[in-house]
Amino acid sequence: MEGPRLSGIGMTSARTRERLVQRLQDQGIADRRVLDRIRNVPRHLFVDEALATRAYEDTALPSASGKPYRSPTWSRG
């Protein structure tokens, strides 16, 4: 599935996803399965196009269908 929409440029790039992974690791998330999902799931494809630049922030966003996606760290506690 690697292609222009997955690898992207700018805020949707693999580098941007990797920065989110690094921030999560810095917050103590060490589960490789979680980090690999964050690294490989193209969140920008699941949110409204207007919010694609925010897809890799640690924040909840509405999906294109209107259902909310929780922030990557929502279940930590």
mmCIF file of the C-alpha atoms, coordinates in Angstrom:
data_MODEL
# 
_entry.id   MODEL 
# 
loop_
_atom_site.group_PDB 
_atom_site.id 
_atom_site.type_symbol 
_atom_site.label_atom_id 
_atom_site.label_alt_id 
_atom_site.label_comp_id 
_atom_site.label_asym_id 
_atom_site.label_entity_id 
_atom_site.label_seq_id 
_atom_site.pdbx_PDB_ins_code 
_atom_site.Cartn_x 
_atom_site.Cartn_y 
_atom_site.Cartn_z 
_atom_site.occupancy 
_atom_site.B_iso_or_equiv 
_atom_site.pdbx_formal_charge 
_atom_site.auth_seq_id 
_atom_site.auth_comp_id 
_atom_site.auth_asym_id 
_atom_site.auth_atom_id 
_atom_site.pdbx_PDB_model_num 
ATOM 1  C CA . MET A 1 1  ? 0.000   0.000  0.000  1.00 0.00 ? 1  MET A CA 1 
ATOM 2  C CA . GLU A 1 2  ? 3.027   2.273  -0.042 1.00 0.00 ? 2  GLU A CA 1 
ATOM 3  C CA . GLY A 1 3  ? 2.285   5.094  -2.402 1.00 0.00 ? 3  GLY A CA 1 
ATOM 4  C CA . PRO A 1 4  ? 1.934   8.843  -2.506 1.00 0.00 ? 4  PRO A CA 1 
ATOM 5  C CA . ARG A 1 5  ? -1.062  8.936  -0.137 1.00 0.00 ? 5  ARG A CA 1 
ATOM 6  C CA . LEU A 1 6  ? 0.570   6.644  2.422  1.00 0.00 ? 6  LEU A CA 1 
ATOM 7  C CA . SER A 1 7  ? 4.077   8.037  2.448  1.00 0.00 ? 7  SER A CA 1 
ATOM 8  C CA . GLY A 1 8  ? 2.909   11.552 1.690  1.00 0.00 ? 8  GLY A CA 1 
ATOM 9  C CA . ILE A 1 9  ? 4.773   14.769 2.023  1.00 0.00 ? 9  ILE A CA 1 
ATOM 10 C CA . GLY A 1 10 ? 4.830   17.348 4.747  1.00 0.00 ? 10 GLY A CA 1 
ATOM 11 C CA . MET A 1 11 ? 2.505   16.543 7.646  1.00 0.00 ? 11 MET A CA 1 
ATOM 12 C CA . THR A 1 12 ? 1.552   13.138 6.238  1.00 0.00 ? 12 THR A CA 1 
ATOM 13 C CA . SER A 1 13 ? 5.097   11.894 5.699  1.00 0.00 ? 13 SER A CA 1 
ATOM 14 C CA . ALA A 1 14 ? 6.734   8.891  7.322  1.00 0.00 ? 14 ALA A CA 1 
ATOM 15 C CA . ARG A 1 15 ? 9.067   11.348 9.064  1.00 0.00 ? 15 ARG A CA 1 
ATOM 16 C CA . THR A 1 16 ? 6.094   13.073 10.688 1.00 0.00 ? 16 THR A CA 1 
ATOM 17 C CA . ARG A 1 17 ? 4.703   9.713  11.838 1.00 0.00 ? 17 ARG A CA 1 
ATOM 18 C CA . GLU A 1 18 ? 8.108   8.828  13.246 1.00 0.00 ? 18 GLU A CA 1 
ATOM 19 C CA . ARG A 1 19 ? 8.167   12.072 15.262 1.00 0.00 ? 19 ARG A CA 1 
ATOM 20 C CA . LEU A 1 20 ? 4.854   11.082 16.851 1.00 0.00 ? 20 LEU A CA 1 
ATOM 21 C CA . VAL A 1 21 ? 6.300   7.664  17.697 1.00 0.00 ? 21 VAL A CA 1 
ATOM 22 C CA . GLN A 1 22 ? 9.285   9.374  19.316 1.00 0.00 ? 22 GLN A CA 1 
ATOM 23 C CA . ARG A 1 23 ? 7.026   11.662 21.380 1.00 0.00 ? 23 ARG A CA 1 
ATOM 24 C CA . LEU A 1 24 ? 5.036   8.646  22.565 1.00 0.00 ? 24 LEU A CA 1 
ATOM 25 C CA . GLN A 1 25 ? 8.229   6.815  23.521 1.00 0.00 ? 25 GLN A CA 1 
ATOM 26 C CA . ASP A 1 26 ? 9.379   9.902  25.412 1.00 0.00 ? 26 ASP A CA 1 
ATOM 27 C CA . GLN A 1 27 ? 6.098   9.711  27.362 1.00 0.00 ? 27 GLN A CA 1 
ATOM 28 C CA . GLY A 1 28 ? 6.880   6.138  28.381 1.00 0.00 ? 28 GLY A CA 1 
ATOM 29 C CA . ILE A 1 29 ? 4.999   4.100  25.788 1.00 0.00 ? 29 ILE A CA 1 
ATOM 30 C CA . ALA A 1 30 ? 7.216   1.118  25.043 1.00 0.00 ? 30 ALA A CA 1 
ATOM 31 C CA . ASP A 1 31 ? 4.869   -1.504 23.568 1.00 0.00 ? 31 ASP A CA 1 
ATOM 32 C CA . ARG A 1 32 ? 6.343   -2.232 20.126 1.00 0.00 ? 32 ARG A CA 1 
ATOM 33 C CA . ARG A 1 33 ? 2.930   -3.299 18.791 1.00 0.00 ? 33 ARG A CA 1 
ATOM 34 C CA . VAL A 1 34 ? 1.424   0.077  19.645 1.00 0.00 ? 34 VAL A CA 1 
ATOM 35 C CA . LEU A 1 35 ? 4.387   2.010  18.303 1.00 0.00 ? 35 LEU A CA 1 
ATOM 36 C CA . ASP A 1 36 ? 4.427   -0.024 15.088 1.00 0.00 ? 36 ASP A CA 1 
ATOM 37 C CA . ARG A 1 37 ? 0.718   0.685  14.544 1.00 0.00 ? 37 ARG A CA 1 
ATOM 38 C CA . ILE A 1 38 ? 1.245   4.399  15.070 1.00 0.00 ? 38 ILE A CA 1 
ATOM 39 C CA . ARG A 1 39 ? 4.232   4.255  12.729 1.00 0.00 ? 39 ARG A CA 1 
ATOM 40 C CA . ASN A 1 40 ? 2.395   2.367  9.981  1.00 0.00 ? 40 ASN A CA 1 
ATOM 41 C CA . VAL A 1 41 ? -1.269  3.403  10.084 1.00 0.00 ? 41 VAL A CA 1 
ATOM 42 C CA . PRO A 1 42 ? -1.825  6.424  7.828  1.00 0.00 ? 42 PRO A CA 1 
ATOM 43 C CA . ARG A 1 43 ? -4.041  8.442  10.206 1.00 0.00 ? 43 ARG A CA 1 
ATOM 44 C CA . HIS A 1 44 ? -4.292  11.265 7.678  1.00 0.00 ? 44 HIS A CA 1 
ATOM 45 C CA . LEU A 1 45 ? -6.392  9.010  5.438  1.00 0.00 ? 45 LEU A CA 1 
ATOM 46 C CA . PHE A 1 46 ? -9.028  8.524  8.138  1.00 0.00 ? 46 PHE A CA 1 
ATOM 47 C CA . VAL A 1 47 ? -9.668  12.112 9.182  1.00 0.00 ? 47 VAL A CA 1 
ATOM 48 C CA . ASP A 1 48 ? -11.402 14.859 7.287  1.00 0.00 ? 48 ASP A CA 1 
ATOM 49 C CA . GLU A 1 49 ? -9.098  16.283 4.634  1.00 0.00 ? 49 GLU A CA 1 
ATOM 50 C CA . ALA A 1 50 ? -9.164  19.682 6.354  1.00 0.00 ? 50 ALA A CA 1 
ATOM 51 C CA . LEU A 1 51 ? -7.664  18.058 9.480  1.00 0.00 ? 51 LEU A CA 1 
ATOM 52 C CA . ALA A 1 52 ? -5.007  15.937 7.742  1.00 0.00 ? 52 ALA A CA 1 
ATOM 53 C CA . THR A 1 53 ? -2.220  18.238 8.934  1.00 0.00 ? 53 THR A CA 1 
ATOM 54 C CA . ARG A 1 54 ? -3.238  17.472 12.545 1.00 0.00 ? 54 ARG A CA 1 
ATOM 55 C CA . ALA A 1 55 ? -3.497  13.700 12.111 1.00 0.00 ? 55 ALA A CA 1 
ATOM 56 C CA . TYR A 1 56 ? -0.174  13.019 13.851 1.00 0.00 ? 56 TYR A CA 1 
ATOM 57 C CA . GLU A 1 57 ? -0.685  15.228 16.863 1.00 0.00 ? 57 GLU A CA 1 
ATOM 58 C CA . ASP A 1 58 ? -1.402  13.571 20.192 1.00 0.00 ? 58 ASP A CA 1 
ATOM 59 C CA . THR A 1 59 ? -4.993  14.778 20.145 1.00 0.00 ? 59 THR A CA 1 
ATOM 60 C CA . ALA A 1 60 ? -8.439  13.375 19.452 1.00 0.00 ? 60 ALA A CA 1 
ATOM 61 C CA . LEU A 1 61 ? -9.828  14.186 16.001 1.00 0.00 ? 61 LEU A CA 1 
ATOM 62 C CA . PRO A 1 62 ? -13.116 13.442 14.256 1.00 0.00 ? 62 PRO A CA 1 
ATOM 63 C CA . SER A 1 63 ? -12.903 10.877 11.485 1.00 0.00 ? 63 SER A CA 1 
ATOM 64 C CA . ALA A 1 64 ? -14.153 11.560 7.980  1.00 0.00 ? 64 ALA A CA 1 
ATOM 65 C CA . SER A 1 65 ? -17.341 9.692  8.975  1.00 0.00 ? 65 SER A CA 1 
ATOM 66 C CA . GLY A 1 66 ? -17.816 11.950 12.010 1.00 0.00 ? 66 GLY A CA 1 
ATOM 67 C CA . LYS A 1 67 ? -16.852 9.408  14.674 1.00 0.00 ? 67 LYS A CA 1 
ATOM 68 C CA . PRO A 1 68 ? -14.039 10.590 16.948 1.00 0.00 ? 68 PRO A CA 1 
ATOM 69 C CA . TYR A 1 69 ? -10.569 9.069  16.897 1.00 0.00 ? 69 TYR A CA 1 
ATOM 70 C CA . ARG A 1 70 ? -9.000  9.199  20.323 1.00 0.00 ? 70 ARG A CA 1 
ATOM 71 C CA . SER A 1 71 ? -5.559  10.631 20.855 1.00 0.00 ? 71 SER A CA 1 
ATOM 72 C CA . PRO A 1 72 ? -2.741  8.069  20.732 1.00 0.00 ? 72 PRO A CA 1 
ATOM 73 C CA . THR A 1 73 ? -2.266  8.325  24.502 1.00 0.00 ? 73 THR A CA 1 
ATOM 74 C CA . TRP A 1 74 ? -5.955  8.382  25.539 1.00 0.00 ? 74 TRP A CA 1 
ATOM 75 C CA . SER A 1 75 ? -5.829  5.089  27.466 1.00 0.00 ? 75 SER A CA 1 
ATOM 76 C CA . ARG A 1 76 ? -2.727  5.788  29.499 1.00 0.00 ? 76 ARG A CA 1 
ATOM 77 C CA . GLY A 1 77 ? -3.405  6.249  33.101 1.00 0.00 ? 77 GLY A CA 1 
# 
